[in-house]
């Protein structure tokens, strides 16, 4: 096996930490984007559902 000195192991560990962080961060960004898209879809769906109901107009509640 290749014999590395202490400084090389430190550099390899820093590179590994950076790669793991970037992979983790990109998956988190994708999940946040997906959640935001679903939230926007739900808002549009509820708005459409509310406007289709003839008894309930926008901004008014049924009491």
C-alpha positions as CSV (number, residue, x, y, z in Angstrom):
1,X,0.0,0.0,0.0
2,X,1.1,3.6,-0.6
3,X,2.6,5.2,2.5
4,X,1.3,8.7,3.0
5,X,2.7,11.2,5.5
6,X,0.5,13.1,8.0
7,X,0.2,16.2,5.8
8,X,-1.1,14.2,2.9
9,X,-3.8,12.5,5.1
10,X,-4.9,15.9,6.3
11,X,-5.2,17.1,2.7
12,X,-7.2,14.0,1.7
13,X,-9.5,14.4,4.6
14,X,-10.2,18.0,3.8
15,X,-10.9,17.1,0.1
16,X,-13.2,14.3,1.3
17,X,-15.1,16.6,3.6
18,X,-15.5,19.2,0.9
19,X,-16.8,16.6,-1.6
20,X,-19.3,15.2,1.0
21,X,-20.5,18.7,1.9
22,X,-21.1,19.6,-1.8
23,X,-23.0,16.4,-2.5
24,X,-25.1,16.8,0.6
25,X,-25.8,20.5,-0.1
26,X,-26.9,19.8,-3.7
27,X,-29.4,17.1,-2.6
28,X,-30.7,19.5,0.1
29,X,-31.2,22.2,-2.5
30,X,-33.0,19.8,-4.8
31,X,-35.4,18.8,-2.0
32,X,-36.1,22.5,-1.1
33,X,-36.8,23.2,-4.7
34,X,-39.2,20.3,-4.9
35,X,-40.9,21.3,-1.6
36,X,-41.4,24.9,-2.9
37,X,-42.8,23.6,-6.2
38,X,-45.3,21.4,-4.3
39,X,-46.3,24.2,-2.0
40,X,-46.9,26.5,-5.0
41,X,-49.0,23.8,-6.6
42,X,-51.1,23.4,-3.5
43,X,-51.7,27.1,-3.2
44,X,-52.9,27.3,-6.9
45,X,-55.0,24.2,-6.3
46,X,-56.7,25.6,-3.3
47,X,-57.3,28.9,-5.0
48,X,-58.9,27.2,-8.0
49,X,-61.0,25.1,-5.7
50,X,-62.2,28.1,-3.7
51,X,-63.1,30.1,-6.9
52,X,-65.1,27.1,-8.2
53,X,-67.3,27.1,-5.1
54,X,-70.2,29.6,-6.0
55,X,-71.2,30.1,-2.3
56,X,-67.7,31.1,-1.2
57,X,-66.1,34.1,-2.9
58,X,-62.6,35.2,-2.7
59,X,-61.8,36.7,0.6
60,X,-65.1,35.9,2.2
61,X,-65.8,33.1,4.6
62,X,-68.9,31.0,5.0
63,X,-70.5,31.6,8.4
